Amino acid sequence: MNYGLIVIVVLIVGFFVYQKWPVKGIRSISASELPDYLTDKTRVLIDVREPHEYKGGHVQGMKNIPVGQISKRLGEIPKDKEVVLMCRSGTRSMMAARNLKKQGYDRIVNVKGGISAWSGKVVK
């Protein structure tokens, strides 16, 4: 039996489970709940996908700040507003949510399933 391979598989599975695991202070909503959030101007709506993905179709009102740029662009994300994050599936937006939580943001919402679960209109 190859124990090294087993350890690698366990670590990989653990990483993906960790990425989906809820974090205190980060709420999750379904894509079907998102329309209620889109009309509220007290929230900041961020699509954390890469620019080419965003240009391929995004939810109206979502600002594009790729997950890899979140730390560099904190000045664009007010701490006094609820921050709603979306990506393709919910994994990268959860990564961004964790990052924001570490930076002191306390009102964070992740859209589970991301734009893949979104059945509404997309803007290109």
MMTF fields as JSON, N, C-alpha, C and O atoms, coordinates in Angstrom:
{
  "mmtfVersion": "1.0.0",
  "mmtfProducer": "UNKNOWN",
  "numBonds": 495,
  "numAtoms": 496,
  "numGroups": 124,
  "numChains": 1,
  "numModels": 1,
  "chainsPerModel": [1],
  "groupsPerChain": [124],
  "chainIdList": ["A"],
  "bondAtomList": [4, 2, 8, 6, 12, 10, 16, 14, 20, 18, 24, 22, 28, 26, 32, 30, 36, 34, 40, 38, 44, 42, 48, 46, 52, 50, 56, 54, 60, 58, 64, 62, 68, 66, 72, 70, 76, 74, 80, 78, 84, 82, 88, 86, 92, 90, 96, 94, 100, 98, 104, 102, 108, 106, 112, 110, 116, 114, 120, 118, 124, 122, 128, 126, 132, 130, 136, 134, 140, 138, 144, 142, 148, 146, 152, 150, 156, 154, 160, 158, 164, 162, 168, 166, 172, 170, 176, 174, 180, 178, 184, 182, 188, 186, 192, 190, 196, 194, 200, 198, 204, 202, 208, 206, 212, 210, 216, 214, 220, 218, 224, 222, 228, 226, 232, 230, 236, 234, 240, 238, 244, 242, 248, 246, 252, 250, 256, 254, 260, 258, 264, 262, 268, 266, 272, 270, 276, 274, 280, 278, 284, 282, 288, 286, 292, 290, 296, 294, 300, 298, 304, 302, 308, 306, 312, 310, 316, 314, 320, 318, 324, 322, 328, 326, 332, 330, 336, 334, 340, 338, 344, 342, 348, 346, 352, 350, 356, 354, 360, 358, 364, 362, 368, 366, 372, 370, 376, 374, 380, 378, 384, 382, 388, 386, 392, 390, 396, 394, 400, 398, 404, 402, 408, 406, 412, 410, 416, 414, 420, 418, 424, 422, 428, 426, 432, 430, 436, 434, 440, 438, 444, 442, 448, 446, 452, 450, 456, 454, 460, 458, 464, 462, 468, 466, 472, 470, 476, 474, 480, 478, 484, 482, 488, 486, 492, 490],
  "bondOrderList": [1, 1, 1, 1, 1, 1, 1, 1, 1, 1, 1, 1, 1, 1, 1, 1, 1, 1, 1, 1, 1, 1, 1, 1, 1, 1, 1, 1, 1, 1, 1, 1, 1, 1, 1, 1, 1, 1, 1, 1, 1, 1, 1, 1, 1, 1, 1, 1, 1, 1, 1, 1, 1, 1, 1, 1, 1, 1, 1, 1, 1, 1, 1, 1, 1, 1, 1, 1, 1, 1, 1, 1, 1, 1, 1, 1, 1, 1, 1, 1, 1, 1, 1, 1, 1, 1, 1, 1, 1, 1, 1, 1, 1, 1, 1, 1, 1, 1, 1, 1, 1, 1, 1, 1, 1, 1, 1, 1, 1, 1, 1, 1, 1, 1, 1, 1, 1, 1, 1, 1, 1, 1, 1],
  "groupList": [{"groupName": "MET", "atomNameList": ["N", "CA", "C", "O"], "elementList": ["N", "C", "C", "O"], "formalChargeList": [0, 0, 0, 0], "bondAtomList": [1, 0, 2, 1, 3, 2], "bondOrderList": [1, 1, 2], "singleLetterCode": "M", "chemCompType": "L-PEPTIDE LINKING"}, {"groupName": "ASN", "atomNameList": ["N", "CA", "C", "O"], "elementList": ["N", "C", "C", "O"], "formalChargeList": [0, 0, 0, 0], "bondAtomList": [1, 0, 2, 1, 3, 2], "bondOrderList": [1, 1, 2], "singleLetterCode": "N", "chemCompType": "L-PEPTIDE LINKING"}, {"groupName": "TYR", "atomNameList": ["N", "CA", "C", "O"], "elementList": ["N", "C", "C", "O"], "formalChargeList": [0, 0, 0, 0], "bondAtomList": [1, 0, 2, 1, 3, 2], "bondOrderList": [1, 1, 2], "singleLetterCode": "Y", "chemCompType": "L-PEPTIDE LINKING"}, {"groupName": "GLY", "atomNameList": ["N", "CA", "C", "O"], "elementList": ["N", "C", "C", "O"], "formalChargeList": [0, 0, 0, 0], "bondAtomList": [1, 0, 2, 1, 3, 2], "bondOrderList": [1, 1, 2], "singleLetterCode": "G", "chemCompType": "PEPTIDE LINKING"}, {"groupName": "LEU", "atomNameList": ["N", "CA", "C", "O"], "elementList": ["N", "C", "C", "O"], "formalChargeList": [0, 0, 0, 0], "bondAtomList": [1, 0, 2, 1, 3, 2], "bondOrderList": [1, 1, 2], "singleLetterCode": "L", "chemCompType": "L-PEPTIDE LINKING"}, {"groupName": "ILE", "atomNameList": ["N", "CA", "C", "O"], "elementList": ["N", "C", "C", "O"], "formalChargeList": [0, 0, 0, 0], "bondAtomList": [1, 0, 2, 1, 3, 2], "bondOrderList": [1, 1, 2], "singleLetterCode": "I", "chemCompType": "L-PEPTIDE LINKING"}, {"groupName": "VAL", "atomNameList": ["N", "CA", "C", "O"], "elementList": ["N", "C", "C", "O"], "formalChargeList": [0, 0, 0, 0], "bondAtomList": [1, 0, 2, 1, 3, 2], "bondOrderList": [1, 1, 2], "singleLetterCode": "V", "chemCompType": "L-PEPTIDE LINKING"}, {"groupName": "PHE", "atomNameList": ["N", "CA", "C", "O"], "elementList": ["N", "C", "C", "O"], "formalChargeList": [0, 0, 0, 0], "bondAtomList": [1, 0, 2, 1, 3, 2], "bondOrderList": [1, 1, 2], "singleLetterCode": "F", "chemCompType": "L-PEPTIDE LINKING"}, {"groupName": "GLN", "atomNameList": ["N", "CA", "C", "O"], "elementList": ["N", "C", "C", "O"], "formalChargeList": [0, 0, 0, 0], "bondAtomList": [1, 0, 2, 1, 3, 2], "bondOrderList": [1, 1, 2], "singleLetterCode": "Q", "chemCompType": "L-PEPTIDE LINKING"}, {"groupName": "LYS", "atomNameList": ["N", "CA", "C", "O"], "elementList": ["N", "C", "C", "O"], "formalChargeList": [0, 0, 0, 0], "bondAtomList": [1, 0, 2, 1, 3, 2], "bondOrderList": [1, 1, 2], "singleLetterCode": "K", "chemCompType": "L-PEPTIDE LINKING"}, {"groupName": "TRP", "atomNameList": ["N", "CA", "C", "O"], "elementList": ["N", "C", "C", "O"], "formalChargeList": [0, 0, 0, 0], "bondAtomList": [1, 0, 2, 1, 3, 2], "bondOrderList": [1, 1, 2], "singleLetterCode": "W", "chemCompType": "L-PEPTIDE LINKING"}, {"groupName": "PRO", "atomNameList": ["N", "CA", "C", "O"], "elementList": ["N", "C", "C", "O"], "formalChargeList": [0, 0, 0, 0], "bondAtomList": [1, 0, 2, 1, 3, 2], "bondOrderList": [1, 1, 2], "singleLetterCode": "P", "chemCompType": "L-PEPTIDE LINKING"}, {"groupName": "ARG", "atomNameList": ["N", "CA", "C", "O"], "elementList": ["N", "C", "C", "O"], "formalChargeList": [0, 0, 0, 0], "bondAtomList": [1, 0, 2, 1, 3, 2], "bondOrderList": [1, 1, 2], "singleLetterCode": "R", "chemCompType": "L-PEPTIDE LINKING"}, {"groupName": "SER", "atomNameList": ["N", "CA", "C", "O"], "elementList": ["N", "C", "C", "O"], "formalChargeList": [0, 0, 0, 0], "bondAtomList": [1, 0, 2, 1, 3, 2], "bondOrderList": [1, 1, 2], "singleLetterCode": "S", "chemCompType": "L-PEPTIDE LINKING"}, {"groupName": "ALA", "atomNameList": ["N", "CA", "C", "O"], "elementList": ["N", "C", "C", "O"], "formalChargeList": [0, 0, 0, 0], "bondAtomList": [1, 0, 2, 1, 3, 2], "bondOrderList": [1, 1, 2], "singleLetterCode": "A", "chemCompType": "L-PEPTIDE LINKING"}, {"groupName": "GLU", "atomNameList": ["N", "CA", "C", "O"], "elementList": ["N", "C", "C", "O"], "formalChargeList": [0, 0, 0, 0], "bondAtomList": [1, 0, 2, 1, 3, 2], "bondOrderList": [1, 1, 2], "singleLetterCode": "E", "chemCompType": "L-PEPTIDE LINKING"}, {"groupName": "ASP", "atomNameList": ["N", "CA", "C", "O"], "elementList": ["N", "C", "C", "O"], "formalChargeList": [0, 0, 0, 0], "bondAtomList": [1, 0, 2, 1, 3, 2], "bondOrderList": [1, 1, 2], "singleLetterCode": "D", "chemCompType": "L-PEPTIDE LINKING"}, {"groupName": "THR", "atomNameList": ["N", "CA", "C", "O"], "elementList": ["N", "C", "C", "O"], "formalChargeList": [0, 0, 0, 0], "bondAtomList": [1, 0, 2, 1, 3, 2], "bondOrderList": [1, 1, 2], "singleLetterCode": "T", "chemCompType": "L-PEPTIDE LINKING"}, {"groupName": "HIS", "atomNameList": ["N", "CA", "C", "O"], "elementList": ["N", "C", "C", "O"], "formalChargeList": [0, 0, 0, 0], "bondAtomList": [1, 0, 2, 1, 3, 2], "bondOrderList": [1, 1, 2], "singleLetterCode": "H", "chemCompType": "L-PEPTIDE LINKING"}, {"groupName": "CYS", "atomNameList": ["N", "CA", "C", "O"], "elementList": ["N", "C", "C", "O"], "formalChargeList": [0, 0, 0, 0], "bondAtomList": [1, 0, 2, 1, 3, 2], "bondOrderList": [1, 1, 2], "singleLetterCode": "C", "chemCompType": "L-PEPTIDE LINKING"}],
  "groupTypeList": [0, 1, 2, 3, 4, 5, 6, 5, 6, 6, 4, 5, 6, 3, 7, 7, 6, 2, 8, 9, 10, 11, 6, 9, 3, 5, 12, 13, 5, 13, 14, 13, 15, 4, 11, 16, 2, 4, 17, 16, 9, 17, 12, 6, 4, 5, 16, 6, 12, 15, 11, 18, 15, 2, 9, 3, 3, 18, 6, 8, 3, 0, 9, 1, 5, 11, 6, 3, 8, 5, 13, 9, 12, 4, 3, 15, 5, 11, 9, 16, 9, 15, 6, 6, 4, 0, 19, 12, 13, 3, 17, 12, 13, 0, 0, 14, 14, 12, 1, 4, 9, 9, 8, 3, 2, 16, 12, 5, 6, 1, 6, 9, 3, 3, 5, 13, 14, 10, 13, 3, 9, 6, 6, 9],
  "groupIdList": [1, 2, 3, 4, 5, 6, 7, 8, 9, 10, 11, 12, 13, 14, 15, 16, 17, 18, 19, 20, 21, 22, 23, 24, 25, 26, 27, 28, 29, 30, 31, 32, 33, 34, 35, 36, 37, 38, 39, 40, 41, 42, 43, 44, 45, 46, 47, 48, 49, 50, 51, 52, 53, 54, 55, 56, 57, 58, 59, 60, 61, 62, 63, 64, 65, 66, 67, 68, 69, 70, 71, 72, 73, 74, 75, 76, 77, 78, 79, 80, 81, 82, 83, 84, 85, 86, 87, 88, 89, 90, 91, 92, 93, 94, 95, 96, 97, 98, 99, 100, 101, 102, 103, 104, 105, 106, 107, 108, 109, 110, 111, 112, 113, 114, 115, 116, 117, 118, 119, 120, 121, 122, 123, 124],
  "secStructList": [7, 7, 2, 2, 2, 2, 2, 2, 2, 2, 2, 2, 2, 2, 2, 2, 2, 2, 2, 2, 1, 7, 7, 6, 6, 3, 3, 3, 3, 3, 4, 4, 4, 2, 2, 2, 2, 2, 6, 7, 6, 6, 3, 3, 3, 3, 3, 7, 1, 7, 2, 2, 2, 2, 2, 6, 7, 5, 7, 6, 6, 7, 3, 3, 7, 7, 4, 4, 4, 6, 4, 4, 4, 4, 4, 4, 1, 7, 6, 6, 1, 3, 3, 3, 3, 3, 7, 1, 1, 1, 2, 2, 2, 2, 2, 2, 2, 2, 2, 2, 2, 2, 6, 6, 7, 7, 7, 3, 3, 3, 3, 3, 6, 4, 4, 4, 4, 7, 7, 1, 7, 7, 5, 7],
  "xCoordList": [0.844, 0.0, 0.89, 1.882, 0.525, 1.303, 0.738, -0.218, 1.334, 0.848, 1.053, 0.271, 2.079, 2.316, 1.162, 0.722, 0.677, -0.442, -1.71, -2.48, -1.921, -3.092, -3.033, -4.043, -1.869, -1.708, -2.004, -2.686, -1.501, -1.742, -3.23, -3.753, -3.911, -5.349, -6.121, -7.023, -5.774, -6.445, -6.227, -7.16, -5.016, -4.73, -5.521, -6.042, -5.613, -6.357, -7.838, -8.462, -8.4, -9.813, -10.044, -11.03, -9.143, -9.254, -9.234, -9.974, -8.39, -8.318, -9.648, -10.129, -10.247, -11.522, -12.66, -13.547, -12.649, -13.664, -13.492, -14.478, -12.255, -11.965, -12.483, -13.042, -12.306, -12.747, -14.262, -14.749, -15.001, -16.463, -17.013, -18.19, -16.181, -16.613, -17.061, -16.365, -18.209, -18.671, -17.747, -17.154, -17.641, -16.807, -17.708, -18.605, -17.476, -18.264, -18.123, -17.016, -19.255, -19.235, -19.392, -19.474, -19.433, -19.661, -20.964, -21.064, -21.961, -23.242, -23.228, -22.534, -23.977, -24.14, -25.605, -26.508, -25.813, -27.163, -27.151, -26.096, -28.319, -28.429, -28.55, -28.876, -28.29, -28.422, -29.856, -30.084, -30.82, -32.223, -32.56, -33.551, -31.759, -31.957, -31.28, -31.571, -30.39, -29.603, -30.422, -30.037, -31.528, -32.275, -32.655, -32.684, -32.941, -33.272, -32.086, -32.274, -30.89, -29.68, -29.277, -28.613, -29.673, -29.245, -29.851, -29.248, -31.006, -31.693, -31.366, -31.775, -30.639, -30.312, -28.987, -27.931, -29.04, -27.848, -26.917, -25.848, -27.318, -26.45, -25.441, -24.647, -25.473, -24.563, -23.565, -23.845, -22.405, -21.406, -21.442, -21.337, -21.589, -21.712, -20.452, -20.108, -19.766, -18.483, -18.46, -18.778, -18.076, -17.849, -16.336, -15.596, -15.874, -14.437, -13.794, -12.652, -14.53, -13.959, -12.938, -12.836, -12.199, -11.22, -11.942, -13.081, -11.289, -11.939, -12.552, -13.631, -11.88, -12.441, -13.716, -14.617, -13.803, -15.022, -16.147, -17.283, -15.812, -16.78, -17.341, -18.549, -16.463, -16.899, -17.773, -18.582, -17.616, -18.419, -19.857, -20.709, -20.133, -21.481, -21.452, -20.874, -22.081, -22.119, -23.491, -24.29, -23.737, -24.986, -24.915, -23.934, -25.977, -26.051, -25.788, -26.378, -24.913, -24.623, -23.415, -22.959, -22.891, -21.71, -20.446, -20.271, -19.58, -18.287, -17.264, -17.288, -16.383, -15.379, -14.091, -13.382, -13.803, -12.524, -12.071, -12.548, -11.156, -10.716, -10.188, -9.592, -10.412, -10.033, -8.561, -8.216, -7.704, -6.277, -5.936, -4.817, -6.878, -6.634, -7.342, -7.187, -8.101, -8.89, -8.008, -8.347, -6.9, -6.043, -5.484, -5.294, -5.22, -4.659, -5.721, -5.388, -6.997, -8.071, -9.063, -10.233, -8.588, -9.457, -10.063, -11.146, -9.372, -9.879, -11.177, -11.903, -11.477, -12.71, -13.867, -14.997, -13.557, -14.56, -14.786, -13.986, -15.872, -16.114, -16.417, -17.125, -15.86, -16.088, -17.447, -17.932, -18.06, -19.324, -20.539, -21.674, -20.318, -21.425, -21.297, -20.21, -22.421, -22.405, -21.797, -22.135, -20.907, -20.216, -20.749, -20.663, -21.305, -21.849, -20.874, -20.559, -20.402, -19.387, -19.934, -20.706, -19.513, -19.963, -18.813, -17.976, -18.779, -17.819, -18.554, -19.764, -17.853, -18.503, -19.287, -20.422, -18.679, -19.321, -19.498, -20.224, -18.852, -18.916, -17.621, -17.474, -16.678, -15.407, -14.489, -13.986, -14.263, -13.379, -13.993, -13.275, -15.306, -15.934, -15.802, -15.699, -15.802, -15.566, -14.121, -13.85, -13.192, -11.792, -11.674, -10.995, -12.339, -12.324, -12.973, -12.496, -14.059, -14.751, -13.832, -13.786, -13.112, -12.164, -11.089, -10.707, -10.615, -9.591, -10.144, -9.482, -11.344, -11.946, -12.171, -11.976, -12.574, -12.782, -11.476, -11.477, -10.367, -9.052, -8.663, -7.894, -9.197, -8.889, -9.814, -9.718, -10.704, -11.556, -12.972, -13.718, -13.356, -14.732, -15.616, -15.235, -16.783, -17.622, -19.017, -19.814, -19.336, -20.646, -20.413, -20.397, -20.234, -19.865, -20.891, -21.314, -21.282, -22.242, -21.637, -21.158, -21.658, -21.173, -22.368, -23.271, -22.36, -23.434, -23.039, -22.151, -23.712, -23.451, -23.82, -24.862, -22.974, -23.252, -22.863, -22.787, -22.614, -22.145, -23.028, -24.223, -22.403, -23.155, -23.643, -24.582, -23.014, -23.477, -24.887, -25.647, -25.23, -26.556, -27.55, -28.74, -27.058, -27.88, -28.765, -28.273, -30.054, -30.972, -31.495, -32.292, -31.046, -31.472, -30.687, -29.88, -30.944, -30.306, -28.818, -28.429, -28.01, -26.595, -26.305, -26.912, -25.362, -24.953, -23.595, -22.719, -23.415, -22.113, -21.502, -20.405],
  "yCoordList": [-1.182, 0.0, 1.246, 1.313, 2.214, 3.429, 4.496, 5.192, 4.614, 5.549, 7.003, 7.87, 7.275, 8.635, 9.124, 10.266, 8.264, 8.625, 8.85, 9.768, 8.027, 8.177, 9.516, 10.211, 9.87, 11.149, 12.314, 13.263, 12.251, 13.315, 13.443, 14.557, 12.34, 12.361, 12.953, 13.767, 12.554, 13.073, 14.58, 15.31, 15.055, 16.486, 17.26, 18.338, 16.727, 17.394, 17.459, 18.512, 16.352, 16.33, 17.288, 18.024, 17.277, 18.173, 19.636, 20.448, 19.978, 21.348, 21.785, 22.88, 20.937, 21.298, 21.368, 22.212, 20.509, 20.567, 21.856, 22.516, 22.221, 23.458, 24.671, 25.585, 24.694, 25.827, 26.016, 27.142, 24.937, 25.002, 25.16, 25.477, 24.942, 24.941, 26.343, 27.319, 26.454, 27.781, 28.386, 27.675, 29.694, 30.425, 31.372, 31.991, 31.486, 32.389, 33.81, 34.29, 34.461, 35.82, 35.893, 36.985, 34.74, 34.703, 33.947, 32.752, 34.671, 34.031, 33.541, 34.099, 32.524, 32.026, 32.135, 31.881, 32.519, 32.557, 31.769, 31.553, 31.345, 30.667, 31.716, 32.872, 31.316, 32.231, 32.728, 33.843, 31.911, 32.333, 33.447, 34.154, 33.607, 34.682, 35.984, 37.045, 35.906, 37.066, 38.262, 39.387, 38.104, 39.283, 40.255, 41.467, 39.74, 40.602, 41.48, 42.568, 41.012, 41.733, 42.756, 43.744, 42.523, 43.375, 44.77, 45.713, 44.918, 46.209, 47.056, 48.214, 46.496, 47.203, 47.945, 47.319, 49.263, 50.089, 50.152, 50.758, 49.532, 49.533, 48.392, 48.213, 47.628, 46.495, 46.753, 47.497, 46.126, 46.152, 44.775, 43.759, 44.736, 43.483, 43.255, 44.071, 42.151, 41.902, 40.522, 39.515, 40.501, 39.265, 39.062, 39.891, 37.967, 37.753, 36.902, 36.465, 36.67, 35.905, 36.753, 37.962, 36.11, 36.806, 37.691, 37.402, 38.773, 39.704, 39.058, 39.463, 38.058, 37.413, 36.644, 36.564, 36.078, 35.382, 36.396, 36.184, 37.487, 38.549, 39.124, 39.324, 39.389, 39.932, 38.946, 39.355, 37.66, 36.639, 36.608, 35.976, 37.28, 37.357, 37.484, 36.647, 38.539, 38.768, 39.296, 39.715, 39.267, 39.764, 41.295, 41.868, 41.945, 43.412, 43.959, 43.493, 44.935, 45.586, 45.031, 45.621, 43.898, 43.31, 43.977, 44.1, 44.399, 44.982, 43.851, 42.938, 43.903, 42.854, 43.199, 44.14, 42.422, 42.479, 41.025, 40.314, 40.571, 39.172, 38.788, 39.607, 37.55, 37.074, 37.354, 37.669, 37.247, 37.496, 38.954, 39.265, 39.862, 41.292, 41.876, 43.06, 41.066, 41.557, 42.311, 43.429, 41.733, 42.364, 43.697, 44.604, 43.827, 45.059, 46.137, 47.313, 45.746, 46.684, 46.885, 47.194, 46.707, 46.856, 48.259, 48.432, 49.255, 50.619, 50.779, 51.751, 49.839, 49.878, 49.153, 49.146, 48.543, 47.734, 48.326, 48.097, 49.087, 49.712, 48.683, 47.701, 48.941, 48.038, 48.27, 47.413, 49.417, 49.734, 49.224, 49.495, 48.495, 47.934, 46.415, 45.86, 45.765, 44.321, 44.041, 44.703, 43.067, 42.72, 41.38, 40.37, 41.38, 40.174, 39.721, 40.479, 38.483, 37.952, 36.817, 35.982, 36.803, 35.768, 35.389, 36.225, 34.131, 33.653, 32.684, 32.81, 31.736, 30.766, 29.735, 29.411, 29.212, 28.115, 28.365, 27.627, 29.384, 29.662, 29.387, 29.77, 28.733, 28.393, 29.604, 29.904, 30.301, 31.476, 32.6, 33.329, 32.744, 33.798, 33.481, 34.399, 32.207, 31.848, 32.147, 32.573, 31.919, 32.277, 33.787, 34.229, 34.563, 36.021, 36.424, 37.336, 35.745, 36.035, 35.784, 36.586, 34.683, 34.377, 35.457, 35.881, 35.89, 36.934, 38.228, 38.858, 38.621, 39.836, 39.719, 40.686, 38.55, 38.32, 38.572, 39.197, 38.081, 38.302, 39.777, 40.222, 40.533, 41.963, 42.822, 44.049, 42.181, 42.919, 43.198, 43.903, 42.665, 42.825, 41.858, 40.71, 42.315, 41.435, 41.217, 40.5, 41.814, 41.618, 41.112, 41.883, 39.812, 39.183, 38.117, 37.327, 38.112, 37.132, 36.458, 37.132, 35.137, 34.357, 33.746, 33.186, 33.864, 33.272, 31.833, 31.599, 30.87, 29.445, 29.098, 29.52, 28.34, 27.918, 28.944, 28.628, 30.179, 31.234, 31.466, 31.169, 32.003, 32.331, 31.069, 31.126, 29.939, 28.667, 28.325, 27.667, 28.773, 28.494, 29.626, 29.506, 30.706, 31.883, 31.629, 31.228, 31.857, 31.654, 32.976, 32.995, 34.071, 35.387, 35.869, 35.141, 37.1, 37.73, 37.988, 38.326, 37.818, 38.176, 39.269, 39.328, 40.135, 41.24, 40.909, 40.406, 41.189, 40.947, 42.247, 42.252],
  "zCoordList": [0.0, 0.0, 0.0, 0.726, -0.812, -0.942, 0.009, -0.331, 1.19, 2.199, 1.792, 2.182, 1.026, 0.548, -0.31, -0.178, -1.184, -2.046, -1.23, -1.513, -0.238, 0.637, 1.375, 1.487, 1.868, 2.571, 1.634, 2.022, 0.415, -0.562, -0.869, -0.911, -1.081, -1.372, -0.197, -0.394, 1.013, 2.215, 2.333, 2.668, 2.065, 2.128, 1.079, 1.366, -0.118, -1.185, -0.843, -0.98, -0.404, -0.014, 1.158, 1.175, 2.127, 3.278, 2.869, 3.425, 1.901, 1.407, 0.816, 1.109, -0.015, -0.637, 0.376, 0.247, 1.362, 2.422, 3.215, 3.543, 3.525, 4.262, 3.501, 4.107, 2.183, 1.367, 1.416, 1.313, 1.572, 1.61, 3.031, 3.204, 4.036, 5.426, 5.837, 5.556, 6.496, 6.924, 7.979, 8.79, 7.951, 8.896, 9.673, 9.099, 10.962, 11.785, 11.226, 10.984, 11.029, 10.503, 8.997, 8.435, 8.332, 6.889, 6.665, 6.942, 6.157, 5.857, 4.42, 3.57, 4.162, 2.799, 2.403, 3.2, 1.147, 0.595, -0.703, -1.3, -1.134, -2.421, -3.518, -3.248, -4.738, -5.876, -6.013, -6.481, -5.608, -5.707, -4.708, -4.889, -3.672, -2.697, -3.124, -2.572, -4.094, -4.505, -4.972, -4.654, -5.705, -6.156, -5.032, -5.249, -3.849, -2.713, -2.305, -1.761, -2.563, -2.192, -3.253, -2.942, -4.493, -5.603, -5.567, -6.08, -4.983, -4.979, -3.76, -3.684, -2.81, -1.578, -1.744, -1.837, -1.78, -2.009, -0.797, -0.868, 0.312, 1.49, 1.433, 2.357, 0.361, 0.206, -0.921, -1.861, -0.806, -1.868, -2.522, -1.836, -3.839, -4.586, -5.405, -6.261, -5.147, -5.809, -6.452, -5.82, -7.722, -8.474, -8.463, -8.994, -7.862, -7.675, -8.772, -8.634, -9.86, -10.969, -11.729, -11.518, -12.599, -13.428, -14.444, -14.81, -14.909, -15.83, -17.075, -17.506, -17.66, -18.852, -18.529, -19.364, -17.329, -16.912, -16.698, -17.123, -16.04, -15.76, -17.061, -17.184, -18.03, -19.317, -20.087, -20.919, -19.815, -20.467, -19.983, -20.607, -18.887, -18.343, -16.835, -16.141, -16.328, -14.883, -14.472, -15.309, -13.195, -12.635, -12.586, -12.113, -13.085, -13.084, -11.687, -10.713, -11.59, -10.315, -9.583, -8.603, -10.048, -9.417, -9.957, -11.17, -9.062, -9.435, -9.513, -8.688, -10.48, -10.645, -9.895, -10.253, -8.851, -8.152, -8.02, -7.135, -8.888, -8.827, -7.448, -6.749, -7.072, -5.738, -5.439, -4.3, -6.424, -6.217, -5.985, -5.575, -6.238, -6.061, -4.839, -4.538, -4.15, -3.006, -2.009, -1.622, -1.592, -0.579, -1.043, -0.232, -2.329, -2.883, -3.093, -3.238, -3.109, -3.449, -2.299, -2.528, -1.07, 0.1, 0.185, 0.743, -0.362, -0.344, -1.119, -0.915, -2.006, -2.793, -2.104, -2.593, -0.952, -0.254, 1.137, 2.044, 1.31, 2.615, 3.703, 3.481, 4.878, 6.011, 6.669, 7.409, 6.405, 7.071, 6.303, 6.696, 5.219, 4.437, 4.385, 4.541, 4.163, 3.964, 2.591, 1.61, 2.528, 1.293, 0.795, 1.494, -0.43, -1.036, -2.119, -3.036, -2.007, -2.913, -3.759, -3.288, -5.03, -5.959, -6.881, -7.221, -7.279, -8.283, -9.196, -9.385, -9.756, -10.64, -9.848, -10.197, -8.768, -8.035, -6.539, -5.872, -6.013, -4.582, -3.852, -2.691, -4.507, -3.858, -3.755, -2.673, -4.858, -4.824, -3.997, -3.312, -4.057, -3.254, -1.765, -0.952, -1.395, 0.009, 0.401, 1.524, -0.535, -0.264, -0.032, 0.894, -0.876, -0.729, 0.594, 1.27, 0.96, 2.217, 3.412, 4.344, 3.38, 4.459, 4.544, 5.634, 3.4, 3.345, 3.953, 4.778, 3.551, 4.1, 5.605, 6.342, 6.055, 7.494, 8.252, 9.312, 7.701, 8.334, 8.334, 9.186, 7.376, 7.273, 8.133, 8.115, 8.88, 9.806, 9.33, 10.009, 8.185, 7.721, 8.5, 8.729, 8.904, 9.719, 9.152, 9.757, 8.007, 7.378, 5.96, 5.0, 5.854, 4.583, 4.225, 5.07, 2.949, 2.444, 1.221, 0.309, 1.202, 0.065, -0.668, -0.046, -2.004, -2.806, -3.147, -3.968, -2.501, -2.754, -4.193, -4.694, -4.841, -6.209, -7.25, -8.437, -6.814, -7.697, -8.918, -8.917, -9.953, -11.16, -11.868, -12.663, -11.585, -12.156, -11.676, -12.386, -10.473, -9.913, -10.208, -9.917, -10.778, -11.047, -12.259, -13.314, -12.118, -13.249, -13.8, -14.738, -13.216, -13.668, -14.874, -15.451, -15.231, -16.384, -16.102, -14.984, -17.139, -17.054, -18.068, -19.137, -17.71, -18.555, -19.141, -18.439, -20.422, -21.061, -21.511, -22.071]
}
